Amino acid sequence: MISDSTQGNWLHRAERIAVVDVETTGLFKRDRVIEVAVVVLNHHGEVIDEYDTLIDPQRDVGPTDIHGITASMVSAAPTFHDVAGALGS
């Protein structure tokens, strides 16, 4: 839960806020998402929903020493296209 002193006016005006975190194969246009996590907060800053999945980038996973995700971890994961609908909702 977010305290009243840190959440600011924007959270009080919103019905809900989605906080998104991604891990990628790198930092350039050709790189792809390999993990996405979303936490949805209500206007009180309380968690009301969560979503997290690994994503098969259909290419090399990039710097495993930075994000800790290996090729074997994403080998059976869905593609970004497979999860795009769930992320949108």
Secondary structure, 3 states (H helix, E strand, C coil): CCCHHHHHHHHHHCCEEEEEEEEECCCCCCCCEEEEEEEEEECCCCEEEEEEEECCCCCCCCCHHHHCCCHHHHCCCCCHHHHHHHHHC
